[in-house]
Amino acid sequence: MVTSWTDDNLGKRFFCCDRLQGSVGRDFFQWHDPVMCRRSRALIPGLLRGMTAKDAESERLRIRERRLIYLVLTVFSLILLRWLS
């Protein structure tokens, strides 16, 4: 079973022969999921692009948070070392 990632059939699953591309006599193809309405086909690509953008932003913020934690720990360690000496 394979998942389609084209805008027209985004996320729809289908069965196909492993040698679908260019092989004579091995062109089996059958949709597994039912046909989606026009509104779904219009909405889903935009929703997935939005999720991808949110995931990228989340990763960027996670990296920034990690850097800030390292900075705070470094400053705290330097202050502690200065205070102890």
N, C-alpha and C positions, 0 to 999 in steps of 0.2 A: 504494500500500500504506500502510495506517495501522496504528498500534500502539494497542491498547486499554490504558487506565490505570484501569479499574474493578477493584475488589477481586476480583470473580469471574473476570475474564479478564486479569489483570495481565500486561502484556508480550506478549500474544498479538497476532500480526499478522493483518490481514485486508484484503481488497479490497472497495471499495465505490465506487459512483458518486459523483462530486463533488457531485452535487445530491441526496444521499440524503435529506436532511431535508425532508419535506413535498412533494416533487415527485411528481406522478402519473406512473407508468410508468417512473420512474427509481430504482427501489428495489433495485438490484443489491447484494448483500452475500454474501461468501463468506470463510470462515476460511481462512487460509494455513497456520497452524500446527496440529498435531494437538491433540486434546482432552487437557487435563492431568488427572491423577488428583486426587482429592479432597485428598490430603495436600499436593500441590504448591500447590493453590489456597489452602490454609490457611497454608502456610509463606511463600510468596513475598511477600505484603503486609507481613508482619512484618520480613522480611529487608530489604526496600526501605526501610521506615521506619527501621530501624537504620542502614542506609547513609546515609540523609539526615541523621540525627542525627550520625553520625561525620563527614560532610562539613562540617556546620555547626561542629562542634567543631574540626576541622582548620583551617578558615578563621579562627576566633576565635584559635587559637593562632598562626597565621601572622601575623596583625595584631599580636598581642602581641609576638612575636619581633621584628618590624620596628620597633616602638616602642622596645623595649629596645636594639636596635642603634643607633638614633638617639640614645638617651640616653647610651649608652656613648661614642659618637663625640663628642657634645657635651661631656661631662665631660672626656674625653681632650684635646679641643681647648682647652678652658679651662685645664686644668692645663699644657699645653704653652705656651700664650700667657703664662701667669703665670710660668712658669719662664724663658722667653726674655726677659722684660722686667725 
